[in-house]
Amino acid sequence: MPKIESLRGGATQAILSADLDIKTELAQETARRWFARTLSVRSPLDPALPERPGRPDKPELVPPKNMKKRSLHTLSGRIALLHALAHIELNAIDLALDIVARFTTEGVPHSFFDGWMQVAFDEAKHFRLIRDRLRTLGADYGDLPAHDGLWQAAHSTRNDLTARLAVVPLILEARGLDVTPVLQEKMRETGDIESADILDIIYNDEKGHVAVGAKWFRFLCARERKDPSATFRDLVRANFRGSLKAPFNDVARAEAGLTPSFYRSLVSVSQS
């Protein structure tokens, strides 16, 4: 495993790694050492951030519209869902690490990095849980195609931390709060309790991740004396090409600090 020289260095090494076992271990070990305060924020030895994260040869990446929909009432359908979730969690590891590594010169408190390294640690845990479940079902990550929309959405906000927070935790992660309870219920209906239990762990952690995003988004808006809801709407319109789709899990979103004033008015705009 590469040597971890600093917080930014460890995060960047994890992003660079195409070996997913090394990527998840680097993410978690960097987090542990950062929490123990045995790492500096930056080092002159830190590698440069890549344009794209390291990835294995598989899965094949295809446009989102080319992804097939499958019934969760079949084993192949449940495997396809778990594979899609594993891909989301893998991207989430790199996105959390990228927020840390890319913005170490932003002038934010150390607690900002505490929050995002906890997110990276959790996402690595989620990826491993889902991958282990896929293997139990006779499959593995890489067996099916996946899409590249998550990283593309983040890449467009690489020069603006406030925009990154608006798009990644407050749009993409918040969407998980909307859809995961429904997926959990469907998994239970099919008798796949083990997969449903993993989704339960992910759902509870994701509330905390959206809360980290909302906290620091509000912090940056307050520092610039901007209205958070209006700023969020402006940034989403400028930086997010997807659509916001109801129904929303308003209760879980509000618990995480994302109130309807942020996103309700965007639905009609994004679908017009």
Stockholm file with secondary structure:
# STOCKHOLM 1.0

chainA/1-272         MPKIESLRGGATQAILSADLDIKTELAQETARRWFARTLSVRSPLDPALPERPGRPDKPELVPPKNMKKRSLHTLSGRIALLHALAHIELNAIDLALDIVARFTTEGVPHSFFDGWMQVAFDEAKHFRLIRDRLRTLGADYGDLPAHDGLWQAAHSTRNDLTARLAVVPLILEARGLDVTPVLQEKMRETGDIESADILDIIYNDEKGHVAVGAKWFRFLCARERKDPSATFRDLVRANFRGSLKAPFNDVARAEAGLTPSFYRSLVSVSQS
#=GR chainA/1-272 SS CCCCCSHHHHHHHHHHCCCHHHHHHHHHHHHHHHHTTCSCSCCTTCCCCCSSCCCCSCSCEECGGGCCCCCTTSHHHHHHHHHHHHHHHHHHHHHHHHHHHHTTTSCCCHHHHHHHHHHHHHHHHHHHHHHHHHHHTTCCTTSSCEECHHHHHHHTTTTCHHHHHHHIIIIIIHHHHHHHHHHHHHHHHTTCHHHHHHHHHHHHHHHHHHHHHHHHHHHHHHHTTCCHHHHHHHHHHHHCCSCCCSCCCHHHHHHTTCCHHHHTTHHHHHHC
#=GC SS_cons         CCCCCSHHHHHHHHHHCCCHHHHHHHHHHHHHHHHTTCSCSCCTTCCCCCSSCCCCSCSCEECGGGCCCCCTTSHHHHHHHHHHHHHHHHHHHHHHHHHHHHTTTSCCCHHHHHHHHHHHHHHHHHHHHHHHHHHHTTCCTTSSCEECHHHHHHHTTTTCHHHHHHHIIIIIIHHHHHHHHHHHHHHHHTTCHHHHHHHHHHHHHHHHHHHHHHHHHHHHHHHTTCCHHHHHHHHHHHHCCSCCCSCCCHHHHHHTTCCHHHHTTHHHHHHC
//
